[in-house]
Amino acid sequence: MAVKGTDIVKKLPESGKKNCKECGFPTCFAFAMKLASGGATLDKCPYLAPNVKEELEDALAPAIKLVTIGPDGNALQVGNEEVIYRHEKTYFHPTGVALLISDKEDDAKVDQKIAKIKDLQFDVVGLTLKADLLALQYESGDKAKFEALVKKVCQNWDGGLVIISDDLDVLFSARDICADRKPLLYPITKDNIEKAIPRIKERPTPLGVRASSVEELVPLTTRLKEEKLDELVLDPGSSNLMEVIRDQTFIRRSAIKQSFRPLGYPTIGFPCYIAKDGLKEVLTAAAMVIKYTSIVVLSDFEEYTLRPLLTLRLNIYTDPRMPLSVEEKLYEVGEPDKNAPVLITTNWALTYFIVSAEVESSKVPSFLLVKDAEGLGVLTAWAAGKFTGDSIAPFVKRSGVEDKTNTRTLVIPGKVARIKGELEDALPGWEIVVGPREASEIPGFLPGFAAKLKS
């Protein structure tokens, strides 16, 4: 649970009565309230005792630690979640999807998997959906072979890695090859933790902590935190789907509802070990995405299994308070020339994709202006004052459409025909044409309209 400002102020100098104003706030109480809401940082107070500062840093830290895996510019961030249920606020960091490569697989299979994770990407509502990590597993018993696999993957893949080996020598040898990638090292267990700690400190990187139960995770995470090693990802050792749901729910609730720090870390799940059948594996992965798992590792995937999983992830991790929207800009549908029609709509993703699809089906290359209306549909945006003549005109001017077309005719949605007059006043030199009320009418309207423009 979030720490309260009234609890913080008691720990400030002179129990919150110093009021020196050096932090930039008029009182210690005001500073404490800002700290509680995330609007200030502890370093603003120069009089905090080191032990109090450490205590407050721990109290103000997110319930679930943010962990970053992978190189700068192409890293996966997991954790830092604040709620149990999505409708309470939102989920912040989508589940990472990892593809497993074993060093027992032949070169052709390895090449195929590397190509898959690079090539299987899907554009949905203006976003690119793709898998995030490659998980490299040591199974052959040949250290040199595994090192060769790690080197090959590093040469052909610029994303994040999970290094999987029960042999510590192999694990850290592989880590040294790709340490600049910030790989996740897995597994750290009760049997190897003491031997692993000194070697981890040589070149710190995120750690995957594996146990046989949730309870067994607690002393492991506590021990690692004592050593200032707390970029952790937890594996409670769930062996079937029912255990997955039980364990992931328990970890999430303990971290957020009970503020139990030893379990306040993102988690990892292995559908590739729990379900061997391809369809069952992706269904298990889907259940893990729904039930809080931060990283899921798949033995393989195809377009027909990966795309639904990524779409599910998108739906769950889309902020329910914000409608899906696309970028405000001038879009080209087909290959429009200087005489092509110019249409306008709002940036609600559903509106954009329906309108652009209908324009495309009309076979008339066109310019489509998409106005930022905070993700609202046309009629709703007009009612909210976000799709009016006064707001559209400046957008048309800065969009660059006037440099790309000789026409000065703008087609507006029929549902907002009433803005025609104000838009003509705001855009002198432009003719405003009221288009169809429904997007489905565009293919019947656009060919004749385009012919008139050229005549």
Secondary structure, DSSP 8 states (H G I E B T S, - for coil): ----HHHHHTTSHHHHT----TTSSSSHHHHHHHHHHTSS-GGG-TT--HHHHHHHHHHHS-SS--EEES-TTS-EEE-----SSGGGS---S--EEEEEEETTS-HHHHHHHHHHHHH-EEEETTEEEE--EEEEE--SS-HHHHHHHHHHHHHH--SEEEEE-S-HHHHHHHHHHHGGG--EEEEE-TTTHHHHHHHHHHS---EEEE-SSHHHHHHHHHHHHHTT---EEEE----SHHHHHHHHHHHHHHHHTS--GGG-S-BEE-HHHH--SHHHHHHHHHHHHHTT-SEEEES---HHHHHHHHHHHHHHTS-TTS--B---EEEEES---TT--EEEEE-BHHHHHHHHHHHHHTT--EEEEEE--TT--HHHHHHTTSSSHHHHHHHHHHHTHHHH-S--EEEE-GGGGGGHHHHHHHSTT-EEEE--SSGGGHHHHHHHHHHHHH-
